[in-house]
Amino acid sequence: MDATTLEMVLTAYDETVQDAATAGRGGEVAHAEGMVAAAMLLAAVTGVEDAAARDEVERINPRARLAA
């Protein structure tokens, strides 16, 4: 994944988690929503299948990357 795509995936994750938290959802629910949003964006941008996009987002671990 190139740097631009990675940045977009991390942004999709982060914004979705923030929106979910603002809406009163718990941390794990917000994280799950963020993972779905990031995977959907990755699938749309790259054309990969949904399952492959989910696997790639799990591999890059947005929560850990953004916490660093």
C-alpha angles and dihedrals in degrees: 000000000000123000095256093052091046091052091050092049092049091047092050090050095046097046092047092049091049092048091048092048091049088052089056100256118147124254097261093047090048090049092050091050090049092052091051092049092048092048092047091052092048092050091049095047098043103028094233121145118271094249092051091048091051091049091050093049090049090050094053091047101211094196092058094042093051093045091056 
